């Protein structure tokens, strides 16, 4: 049986989706449900808050990065053992990848596309500030824009008064949409943010737990949970994604039978961006996964492969630089041929310096905080063979950073893509190191994970 789901969407960004979705996950869990939390798109931060509320990993559903054919299987995999799922949308309901050649009825990667693929009803969260009777027209437009999307109800957020609430409810009645909740303005619930959005839950520590508890209390007090549970309906059926099957290439696995190479994954406050499926695929491909904190730890014993994921190293540059033993280890092991997969924060960590703080010095560049945000999906091509990709392989990825590299070396570029009329060469290949700003989703590219584990296996055997 497919697990019932609701999709939490909004007319636009900044409407309060994350507060509502996180609070709804927590309130349903408190009411006795086993809740599976999901986020549409490549967001790494919101799933951290979802995970705190649900008591299980938050996961992403991104048709752009994994393909539409994997959305339902990944949903089934992440919802296993649960009785309801909450899927938080991205931006506005119909917002997705901006593509001049877009011909589909809904934008690729949009909340509407994911809701349609799952067959799940949509709850529209409306920021009520500034709205009155004209809310009816807005809701009418969202309810009729795409007949394949079922709008199941409205949650009014940041309502100013009882009179305001009454007027808004009358507007909802005019278009036949039930009000599933009405939340007052509560500025103290705002979670601190920085240049890329909310501060990750791991960094926010006990304050994040307190914020999630407050969101849960708010939703439990002002939202009709039984009505939402009744609104949720079973998604489309289909087999669940299986990391064991995904990690098989041409009928064979990658690692030697009876041998598991140790692959170290950077964690802690500086490296918080990652997908739960990555560790699952690494393990399924035959690796032993060991998580460590580069702010304090050394490389785990027997490390044969290193993953440096995304995050906020610029916020912890001094602490990272102070762990000179680890920086020296990574520099030395990289020169000896240790396979390294570094994305965004990992790329910065491998440069000579980050905002003046010494880093590992593997990549011939210096990194600094930049004047603008770089954001968007990329259709990239691997420019040469690496521990992850074969030359010419086409991969979809996502950039999300506000740092830049000042390059003075001649490292081989990892990727090539176009932005408008411009041709971009990005990233660096050094020894067996693949470092890039580009984030990829392992479930959309399992062959890269298998290839990396095979490289780590070879490295472990060479060290013997």
VEXDREN-2710 file (C-alpha; in Angstrom, 1 decimal):
% VEXDREN-2710
k/r/px/py/pz
1/UNK/0.0/0.0/0.0
2/UNK/1.2/3.5/-0.8
3/UNK/1.5/5.9/2.1
4/UNK/-1.0/8.8/2.0
5/UNK/0.5/12.2/1.6
6/UNK/-0.2/15.9/1.6
7/UNK/1.8/18.6/-0.1
8/UNK/2.4/21.9/1.6
9/UNK/2.6/24.6/-1.0
10/UNK/2.2/28.4/-1.3
11/UNK/1.6/31.1/-3.8
12/UNK/5.1/32.4/-3.4
13/UNK/8.3/32.1/-1.4
14/UNK/8.3/33.6/2.1
15/UNK/4.7/32.5/2.9
16/UNK/5.7/30.3/5.8
17/UNK/5.8/26.9/4.2
18/UNK/8.8/25.7/6.3
19/UNK/7.2/26.7/9.6
20/UNK/3.9/25.1/8.6
21/UNK/5.4/21.9/7.2
22/UNK/7.8/21.4/10.1
23/UNK/5.1/22.1/12.6
24/UNK/2.6/19.8/10.8
25/UNK/5.2/17.0/10.8
26/UNK/5.8/17.5/14.5
27/UNK/2.1/17.8/15.4
28/UNK/1.1/14.7/13.5
29/UNK/3.9/12.8/15.1
30/UNK/2.8/14.0/18.5
31/UNK/-0.7/12.8/17.7
32/UNK/0.6/9.3/17.2
33/UNK/1.4/9.2/13.5
34/UNK/4.6/7.9/11.9
35/UNK/5.4/10.8/9.6
36/UNK/7.7/10.7/6.5
37/UNK/9.1/14.1/5.8
38/UNK/10.0/15.3/2.3
39/UNK/11.1/18.5/0.6
40/UNK/10.7/19.3/-3.1
41/UNK/13.9/20.5/-4.9
42/UNK/17.6/20.5/-4.0
43/UNK/17.2/22.2/-0.6
44/UNK/19.5/20.7/2.1
45/UNK/18.5/23.0/5.1
46/UNK/14.7/22.5/5.4
47/UNK/15.0/18.7/5.6
48/UNK/17.2/19.1/8.7
49/UNK/14.3/20.7/10.5
50/UNK/11.9/18.2/9.1
51/UNK/14.1/15.4/10.4
52/UNK/14.0/16.9/13.9
53/UNK/10.2/17.1/13.8
54/UNK/9.7/13.6/12.4
55/UNK/12.5/11.7/14.2
56/UNK/13.7/10.3/10.9
57/UNK/15.7/11.6/8.0
58/UNK/14.2/14.4/5.9
59/UNK/14.5/13.5/2.2
60/UNK/14.3/15.4/-1.1
61/UNK/12.1/14.8/-4.2
62/UNK/13.7/16.6/-7.2
63/UNK/12.6/15.6/-10.7
64/UNK/15.3/17.7/-12.2
65/UNK/18.2/16.0/-10.5
66/UNK/16.9/12.4/-10.3
67/UNK/14.4/12.2/-13.2
68/UNK/10.6/12.0/-13.0
69/UNK/10.8/8.2/-13.1
70/UNK/12.5/8.1/-9.8
71/UNK/10.3/10.5/-7.8
72/UNK/7.7/7.9/-6.8
73/UNK/10.2/5.1/-6.1
74/UNK/12.2/7.5/-3.8
75/UNK/9.0/8.5/-2.1
76/UNK/8.1/4.9/-1.5
77/UNK/11.6/4.3/-0.1
78/UNK/11.5/7.2/2.2
79/UNK/7.9/6.6/3.4
80/UNK/8.4/3.0/4.2
81/UNK/7.1/2.2/7.7
82/UNK/5.1/5.4/8.0
83/UNK/1.3/6.0/7.8
84/UNK/1.4/9.6/6.5
85/UNK/3.8/11.8/4.6
86/UNK/4.2/15.6/4.5
87/UNK/5.9/17.0/1.4
88/UNK/7.0/20.7/1.7
89/UNK/7.1/22.4/-1.7
90/UNK/9.6/24.9/-3.2
91/UNK/8.9/28.5/-4.0
92/UNK/5.4/29.1/-5.4
93/UNK/3.2/26.1/-6.3
94/UNK/3.9/26.4/-10.0
95/UNK/7.5/27.7/-9.9
96/UNK/10.3/25.4/-11.1
97/UNK/13.2/25.4/-13.5
98/UNK/13.1/28.4/-15.8
99/UNK/13.6/26.9/-19.3
100/UNK/13.1/28.8/-22.5
101/UNK/12.2/25.5/-24.2
102/UNK/9.6/24.5/-21.5
103/UNK/6.6/22.8/-23.1
104/UNK/5.2/20.8/-20.2
105/UNK/2.0/22.1/-18.6
106/UNK/3.9/22.6/-15.3
107/UNK/7.5/23.7/-14.8
108/UNK/10.1/21.0/-14.3
109/UNK/11.0/20.6/-10.7
110/UNK/8.0/22.5/-9.4
111/UNK/5.8/21.6/-6.4
112/UNK/2.9/21.1/-8.8
113/UNK/4.9/18.6/-10.9
114/UNK/5.8/16.6/-7.8
115/UNK/2.2/16.7/-6.4
116/UNK/1.0/15.4/-9.8
117/UNK/3.6/12.6/-9.9
118/UNK/2.6/11.5/-6.4
119/UNK/-1.2/12.1/-6.9
120/UNK/-1.3/13.9/-3.6
121/UNK/-3.6/16.8/-2.6
122/UNK/-2.1/20.3/-2.0
123/UNK/-2.6/22.5/1.0
124/UNK/-2.0/26.1/0.1
125/UNK/-0.3/28.2/2.8
126/UNK/-1.2/31.9/2.3
127/UNK/0.7/34.7/4.0
128/UNK/-2.4/36.7/5.1
129/UNK/-0.6/40.0/5.6
130/UNK/-2.2/42.5/3.2
131/UNK/-4.9/40.2/2.1
132/UNK/-8.7/40.8/2.4
133/UNK/-11.6/39.9/0.1
134/UNK/-9.4/39.7/-3.0
135/UNK/-7.9/36.5/-1.6
136/UNK/-10.8/34.8/-3.3
137/UNK/-9.5/35.8/-6.7
138/UNK/-6.0/34.6/-5.9
139/UNK/-7.3/31.2/-4.6
140/UNK/-9.6/30.8/-7.6
141/UNK/-6.6/31.2/-9.9
142/UNK/-4.5/28.6/-8.1
143/UNK/-7.5/26.2/-7.9
144/UNK/-8.2/26.4/-11.6
145/UNK/-4.8/27.0/-13.2
146/UNK/-4.1/23.3/-13.7
147/UNK/-7.0/20.8/-13.4
148/UNK/-4.6/17.9/-12.7
149/UNK/-3.6/19.5/-9.3
150/UNK/-6.1/19.0/-6.5
151/UNK/-6.2/21.9/-4.1
152/UNK/-7.5/20.4/-0.9
153/UNK/-7.6/23.4/1.4
154/UNK/-6.0/26.5/2.8
155/UNK/-4.0/27.4/5.8
156/UNK/-4.0/31.1/6.7
157/UNK/-0.7/32.3/8.1
158/UNK/0.2/35.5/10.0
159/UNK/-3.4/36.5/10.5
160/UNK/-3.7/39.9/12.2
161/UNK/-6.9/39.7/14.2
162/UNK/-10.2/37.9/14.7
163/UNK/-11.9/40.2/12.2
164/UNK/-9.1/39.6/9.7
165/UNK/-9.6/35.9/10.1
166/UNK/-13.3/36.2/9.5
167/UNK/-12.9/38.2/6.3
168/UNK/-10.3/35.7/5.0
169/UNK/-12.5/32.7/5.8
170/UNK/-15.4/34.3/3.9
171/UNK/-13.1/34.7/0.9
172/UNK/-12.1/31.0/1.0
173/UNK/-15.8/30.1/1.3
174/UNK/-16.5/32.0/-1.9
175/UNK/-14.3/29.6/-3.9
176/UNK/-15.2/26.5/-2.0
177/UNK/-11.9/25.9/-0.3
178/UNK/-11.9/24.7/3.3
179/UNK/-9.8/26.6/5.8
180/UNK/-7.7/23.9/7.6
181/UNK/-5.9/26.3/9.9
182/UNK/-5.4/29.9/10.8
183/UNK/-2.2/31.0/12.5
184/UNK/-1.6/34.3/14.2
185/UNK/1.5/36.4/13.6
186/UNK/4.3/35.2/15.8
187/UNK/7.6/36.9/15.0
188/UNK/9.5/34.9/17.7
189/UNK/9.1/31.8/15.6
190/UNK/11.4/33.1/12.9
191/UNK/14.5/30.9/12.7
192/UNK/17.7/32.8/12.1
193/UNK/19.0/32.9/8.6
194/UNK/22.1/33.8/6.6
195/UNK/23.1/34.4/3.0
196/UNK/21.8/31.0/1.7
197/UNK/18.7/30.7/3.8
198/UNK/18.0/29.3/7.3
199/UNK/20.8/28.3/9.5
200/UNK/21.0/24.5/9.4
201/UNK/19.5/22.6/12.3
202/UNK/22.9/21.0/13.1
203/UNK/24.5/24.4/13.6
204/UNK/21.6/25.9/15.4
205/UNK/21.8/23.1/18.0
206/UNK/19.4/23.2/21.0
207/UNK/17.8/26.4/19.6
208/UNK/16.7/24.4/16.5
209/UNK/15.1/21.8/18.7
210/UNK/13.3/24.6/20.6
211/UNK/12.2/26.2/17.3
212/UNK/10.8/22.9/16.1
213/UNK/8.9/22.4/19.3
214/UNK/7.4/25.9/19.0
215/UNK/6.4/25.3/15.4
216/UNK/4.8/22.0/16.6
217/UNK/2.9/23.7/19.4
218/UNK/1.7/26.5/17.0
219/UNK/0.4/24.1/14.4
220/UNK/-1.2/21.7/17.0
221/UNK/-3.1/24.7/18.5
222/UNK/-4.3/26.3/15.3
223/UNK/-4.5/23.6/12.5
224/UNK/-7.2/21.0/12.1
225/UNK/-5.0/17.9/12.2
226/UNK/-7.9/15.3/11.8
227/UNK/-9.0/17.2/8.7
228/UNK/-5.5/17.1/7.2
229/UNK/-5.1/13.4/8.1
230/UNK/-8.4/12.8/6.3
231/UNK/-7.4/14.9/3.3
232/UNK/-4.2/12.9/2.8
233/UNK/-4.7/10.2/0.2
234/UNK/-2.6/7.3/-1.1
235/UNK/-0.1/8.2/-3.7
236/UNK/0.3/6.4/-6.9
237/UNK/1.6/2.9/-6.5
238/UNK/4.9/1.5/-7.6
239/UNK/8.0/-0.3/-6.4
240/UNK/10.3/1.5/-3.9
241/UNK/13.8/2.6/-4.8
242/UNK/16.3/0.0/-3.6
243/UNK/19.9/1.2/-3.0
244/UNK/21.0/-2.4/-3.3
245/UNK/19.6/-2.6/-6.9
246/UNK/20.7/0.9/-7.8
247/UNK/24.3/0.1/-6.8
248/UNK/24.5/-2.7/-9.3
249/UNK/26.0/-1.8/-12.7
250/UNK/25.9/-4.2/-15.6
251/UNK/24.9/-7.0/-13.3
252/UNK/27.8/-6.7/-10.9
253/UNK/28.6/-4.7/-7.8
254/UNK/31.8/-2.7/-7.4
255/UNK/33.5/-3.9/-4.2
256/UNK/35.4/-7.1/-3.8
257/UNK/33.5/-9.8/-2.0
258/UNK/34.2/-9.8/1.7
259/UNK/36.1/-6.5/1.6
260/UNK/34.5/-3.1/2.5
261/UNK/36.7/0.0/1.9
262/UNK/36.3/2.7/4.5
263/UNK/34.8/5.9/3.0
264/UNK/35.0/8.9/5.3
265/UNK/32.2/11.5/5.0
266/UNK/32.8/15.0/6.5
267/UNK/30.0/16.1/8.9
268/UNK/29.6/18.4/11.8
269/UNK/28.5/22.1/11.6
270/UNK/30.6/23.0/8.5
271/UNK/29.5/20.1/6.2
272/UNK/25.7/19.8/6.6
273/UNK/24.5/19.4/2.9
274/UNK/23.9/15.9/1.9
275/UNK/21.3/13.4/0.8
276/UNK/20.3/10.4/2.9
277/UNK/20.5/8.2/-0.2
278/UNK/24.2/8.9/-0.6
279/UNK/25.2/7.0/2.5
280/UNK/22.8/4.2/1.6
281/UNK/24.2/3.9/-1.9
282/UNK/27.8/3.9/-0.6
283/UNK/27.0/1.1/1.8
284/UNK/25.0/-0.8/-0.8
285/UNK/28.0/-0.6/-3.2
286/UNK/30.2/-2.3/-0.6
287/UNK/31.7/0.6/1.5
288/UNK/32.0/1.0/5.2
289/UNK/30.8/4.6/5.8
290/UNK/32.5/6.6/8.6
291/UNK/31.4/10.1/9.5
292/UNK/33.9/12.6/11.0
293/UNK/33.9/16.3/11.9
294/UNK/36.8/18.2/10.2
295/UNK/36.6/20.9/12.9
296/UNK/37.9/18.4/15.5
297/UNK/38.7/15.0/14.1
298/UNK/41.4/13.3/12.1
299/UNK/40.7/11.0/9.1
300/UNK/39.1/7.7/10.3
301/UNK/41.5/4.8/10.5
302/UNK/41.8/3.0/7.2
303/UNK/40.2/5.7/5.1
304/UNK/40.3/4.6/1.4
305/UNK/38.0/7.3/0.0
306/UNK/36.9/10.7/1.2
307/UNK/33.6/12.6/0.6
308/UNK/33.5/16.3/1.4
309/UNK/29.9/17.5/1.0
310/UNK/28.4/20.9/0.9
311/UNK/27.8/23.2/3.8
312/UNK/29.0/26.5/5.3
313/UNK/32.8/26.3/5.8
314/UNK/33.0/30.1/5.4
315/UNK/31.2/30.3/8.8
316/UNK/33.7/28.0/10.4
317/UNK/36.9/28.8/8.5
318/UNK/39.0/29.6/11.6
319/UNK/38.0/26.4/13.4
320/UNK/38.7/24.3/10.2
321/UNK/42.1/26.0/9.7
322/UNK/43.0/25.3/13.4
323/UNK/42.8/21.5/12.7
324/UNK/46.2/21.5/11.0
325/UNK/46.7/17.8/11.5
326/UNK/43.7/16.9/9.4
327/UNK/44.5/19.4/6.7
328/UNK/48.0/17.9/6.4
329/UNK/46.6/14.4/6.3
330/UNK/44.2/15.2/3.5
331/UNK/46.8/17.1/1.5
332/UNK/49.3/14.2/1.8
333/UNK/46.7/11.5/1.2
334/UNK/45.3/13.3/-1.9
335/UNK/48.8/13.6/-3.4
336/UNK/49.2/9.8/-2.8
337/UNK/46.1/9.1/-4.8
338/UNK/43.2/9.0/-2.2
339/UNK/39.9/9.2/-4.1
340/UNK/38.1/12.4/-3.0
341/UNK/34.6/13.6/-3.9
342/UNK/34.2/17.3/-2.9
343/UNK/31.1/19.3/-3.6
344/UNK/30.9/23.1/-2.9
345/UNK/32.0/23.3/0.8
346/UNK/34.4/20.4/0.0
347/UNK/35.8/22.4/-2.9
348/UNK/36.5/25.4/-0.6
349/UNK/38.1/23.2/2.0
350/UNK/40.5/21.8/-0.6
351/UNK/41.7/25.3/-1.7
352/UNK/44.9/27.0/-0.4
353/UNK/42.9/29.4/1.7
354/UNK/39.3/30.4/2.5
355/UNK/38.8/34.1/3.4
356/UNK/42.5/34.2/4.4
357/UNK/42.4/31.1/6.5
358/UNK/44.7/28.3/5.3
359/UNK/43.0/25.2/4.0
360/UNK/44.2/21.8/2.6
361/UNK/46.0/23.3/-0.5
362/UNK/45.0/20.5/-2.9
363/UNK/43.3/22.8/-5.4
364/UNK/45.4/25.6/-6.8
365/UNK/43.0/28.4/-5.9
366/UNK/42.0/30.7/-3.0
367/UNK/38.4/31.0/-2.0
368/UNK/36.6/34.1/-0.8
369/UNK/33.1/35.3/0.1
370/UNK/31.6/36.9/-3.0
371/UNK/29.3/39.8/-3.8
372/UNK/26.4/37.8/-5.2
373/UNK/24.6/34.5/-5.0
374/UNK/25.2/31.8/-7.7
375/UNK/22.1/29.7/-8.0
376/UNK/20.5/27.4/-10.5
377/UNK/20.4/24.0/-12.2
378/UNK/23.1/23.1/-14.7
379/UNK/23.3/20.6/-17.5
380/UNK/26.9/19.7/-17.1
381/UNK/29.3/17.5/-19.2
382/UNK/32.3/15.7/-17.6
383/UNK/35.3/17.0/-19.4
384/UNK/37.6/14.1/-18.6
385/UNK/37.6/10.7/-16.7
386/UNK/37.6/10.9/-12.9
387/UNK/36.9/8.7/-9.9
388/UNK/33.2/9.6/-10.4
389/UNK/32.4/10.2/-14.0
390/UNK/33.5/9.2/-17.5
391/UNK/34.5/11.8/-20.0
392/UNK/31.5/13.1/-22.0
393/UNK/29.0/11.9/-19.4
394/UNK/26.0/14.3/-19.1
395/UNK/24.9/15.1/-15.6
396/UNK/22.3/17.4/-14.1
397/UNK/23.4/19.3/-11.0
398/UNK/22.7/22.4/-9.0
399/UNK/24.8/25.4/-7.9
400/UNK/24.1/27.2/-4.6
401/UNK/26.9/29.4/-3.2
402/UNK/28.0/32.9/-2.5
403/UNK/31.7/32.3/-2.6
404/UNK/34.1/32.4/-5.5
405/UNK/37.5/31.1/-6.4
406/UNK/40.5/33.2/-7.3
407/UNK/42.4/30.7/-9.4
408/UNK/46.2/31.0/-10.0
409/UNK/47.0/27.4/-10.9
410/UNK/46.3/25.2/-13.9
411/UNK/44.2/22.4/-12.5
412/UNK/42.1/20.4/-15.0
413/UNK/38.5/21.6/-15.0
414/UNK/35.9/19.0/-14.0
415/UNK/32.8/20.2/-15.8
416/UNK/31.7/22.2/-18.8
417/UNK/28.2/23.8/-19.3
418/UNK/26.5/26.8/-20.8
419/UNK/24.9/29.8/-19.0
420/UNK/23.1/31.7/-21.7
421/UNK/25.7/32.3/-24.4
422/UNK/28.6/31.8/-22.0
423/UNK/30.6/28.6/-21.9
424/UNK/31.6/27.7/-18.3
425/UNK/34.5/25.4/-17.3
426/UNK/34.2/24.7/-13.6
427/UNK/35.7/22.6/-10.8
428/UNK/39.1/20.9/-10.5
429/UNK/40.6/17.4/-11.1
430/UNK/43.8/16.8/-9.2
431/UNK/45.3/13.3/-8.8
432/UNK/42.1/11.3/-7.8
433/UNK/40.3/14.4/-6.5
434/UNK/37.1/15.6/-8.1
435/UNK/36.2/19.0/-6.6
436/UNK/33.4/21.2/-7.9
437/UNK/30.7/23.7/-6.9
438/UNK/28.1/21.4/-8.5
439/UNK/25.8/19.5/-6.3
440/UNK/24.5/16.2/-7.7
441/UNK/22.0/13.7/-6.4
442/UNK/23.4/10.2/-5.9
443/UNK/20.1/8.5/-6.6
444/UNK/20.0/10.1/-10.0
445/UNK/23.6/9.0/-10.7
446/UNK/24.2/5.7/-8.9
447/UNK/26.9/4.7/-11.3
448/UNK/29.1/7.5/-10.0
449/UNK/28.8/6.2/-6.5
450/UNK/29.7/2.7/-7.7
451/UNK/32.7/4.0/-9.6
452/UNK/33.9/5.9/-6.5
453/UNK/33.6/2.8/-4.3
454/UNK/35.6/0.9/-6.9
455/UNK/38.3/3.5/-6.8
456/UNK/38.4/3.4/-3.0
457/UNK/38.7/-0.4/-3.2
458/UNK/41.6/-0.1/-5.5
459/UNK/43.2/2.5/-3.2
460/UNK/42.8/0.2/-0.2
461/UNK/44.4/-2.7/-2.0
462/UNK/47.3/-0.5/-3.1
463/UNK/47.9/0.6/0.5
464/UNK/48.2/-3.0/1.6
END
